[in-house]
Amino acid sequence: MVEVNKYELEKILNENRHDPDRGRFQEMIEDIAKALAQISSIDLAYWHFLDAIYHAQQRHKAAVDLLYVCYTIKKITDTPLNHLIGIEGDYRKSRRPVSIDERSLKHYQRKICEDKEIYIFTYTAEDAVRDGVFMKLGGFAFNEIYMTSNLYNDGYEDDGKLDDLLENGIEALVRKEYDDSDTLKLRVLEKDKIWVAQTGEGITFMKPEDY
């Protein structure tokens, strides 16, 4: 059975009781904690959770803060973030999830204006990966994780250093800020050195000059 950190669980539930936005996840988190206690391993439990979210996305019923919920699973099970990223990577290979951006973004968008054809070029994160501007590091909570090559080459080839940065960045994005919007969350991890942003295309770690 998956061991649940009861102290972390109660801490999270208590925080949610005083937060009108996160309070709606209270029942979901309690149900997840109960389910974890019935499953033999975190690998199997997280796989089942991802599968449930995948099918909810197919039915357009995945209106939850997945980053927050997935990070909560990490916290209450004391599971390293890179382990959950690995599980999600295996899951994605077996079943490609539907992405809102894949449905809505097109490489070229056609617009008619004053009887003239205008072609608008959309430069996506995947284009940046192909061009070597971004590195793709995996995925978490159905968010692709990227890092600019400019930042990666500052020593983040080291797995331990990279894991620490990913952990700090995801935790920062989970915390709410007053200027967050539905399309952008931006956090300063190290002043004048490291930023992380969450957009519709995923999560990107960067230097300020890369923004």
Sequence and secondary structure as in RCSB ss.txt:
>XXXX:A:sequence
MVEVNKYELEKILNENRHDPDRGRFQEMIEDIAKALAQISSIDLAYWHFLDAIYHAQQRHKAAVDLLYVCYTIKK
ITDTPLNHLIGIEGDYRKSRRPVSIDERSLKHYQRKICEDKEIYIFTYTAEDAVRDGVFMKLGGFAFNEIYMTSN
LYNDGYEDDGKLDDLLENGIEALVRKEYDDSDTLKLRVLEKDKIWVAQTGEGITFMKPEDY
>XXXX:A:secstr
     HHHHHHHHHHHHT TTGGGGHHHHHHHHHHHTTSS HHHHHHHHHHHHHHHHHTT   S HHHHHHHHHH
HHT  HHHHHHHHHHHHHHS    HHHHH  SEEEEEETTEEEEEE   HHHHHHTTSEEEEEEETTEEEEEEHH
HHTTTTTSHHHHHHHHHHHHHHHHS  TT  SS EEEEEETTTEEEEEETTEEEEE GGG 
